[in-house]
């Protein structure tokens, strides 16, 4: 679900190397075209195809738009996953199909690194995503709270690093916050960890990010320097509510110990993930 999203395109390509993947989305280039995600249509699809795993990537991620359009955010971030879960329950498939749901680090606020049971969203995006998680808890599903960047393969879906790269390449000045912290993953790393989750099929809620974390300003400056882009175009500022419609949490760094323990793996530092992301742009830096 959400196969045409930024993550969806990367993940489909990654999983197709080893598995048969049915891509589901609103656009005509999907294996399953679904314009409305109501219970009846979802139930028919699940019973027809009987997938081993459903991965839900559908989300309205524009934080300011979620603040302006409460009903739309509720419908997309909470209503669709509610319909998916209820469809599985009513079709008696909740024990046969593994549901993996992608959530966000914006369910947190206050000082990090945050543990899974200490949620406190301060904007409508975080609140609607957290509400969506509660439906997944009704069944034996898995929720991954994450943040990821990388080079988008869909020109309509841009990432944080796409914005930095394209702006500086076009000699545009940008502002980045030095008091907003995150522990982001490279999108290709996230795809690998999702593959691990699918193999192990551990249920529960997990933070999935990088170790340590950086401020958005630190990340942008290091990213630009590695690509030899003009860092003088980057203005470092403190986050202030006047810049944006919705409140932003200042510290979204996550405690990743639970994921590491349950999946028997070791997550890398944020700077390692930054280096992986940088490699995706090297061939285009002069274009």
Secondary structure, 3 states (H helix, E strand, C coil): CCCCCHHHHHHHHHHCCCCCCCCEECCCCCCEECCCCCHHHHHHHHHHHCCCEEEECCCCCCHHHHHHCHHHHHHHHHHHHHHHHHHHHHCCCCCCCEEEEEEEHHHCCCCCCECCCCCCCCCHHHHHHHHHHHHHCCCCCEEEEECEECCCCCCCCCCHHHHHHHHHHCCCCEEEECCCEECCEEHHHHHHHHHHHHHHCCCEEEEECCECCEEHHHHHHHHHHHCCCCHHHEEEECCCHHHCCCCCCCECCECCHHHHHHHCCCCCEHHHHHHHHHHCCHHHCCC
